[in-house]
């Protein structure tokens, strides 16, 4: 669980007992992803930090960006990193991006933003890549999630709709 106190809390699912706390971020947790082998977590915070943690020992891996190059991730919600380098337009700091998800086949990246758009990029998204931008929400889009092979679900903030 990512928290507004800058920590990530790991619970077991049987009984929901706290088994460890991951510390290192300087702001509230925006997103976190588990590796498929359940040994690593990568997370992004409100201070734009992308950090990596080893579950064994509940410690930050300061070389995580290099150590996890071959890691497969169960989810992909981090808005920073090599694969998503181009989702943030030039001159922006990324705060307008509220959600990121990868398609099941890894070919596409979708983002939800403050401008009411769902943007779809090819993976990897390098600087200068142009998205297909879809408008349907009246204001900011808080989350986007691929479902199956050909569906994308978005959740609006102010309009409180699911499209």
Secondary structure by P-SEA (a helix, b strand, c coil): ccccccbbbbbbcccccccccccccccccccccccccccccccccccccbbbbbcccccccccccccccccccccccccccccccccccccccccccccccccccccbbbbbcccccbbbbcccccccccccccccccccccccccccccbbbbbbccccccc
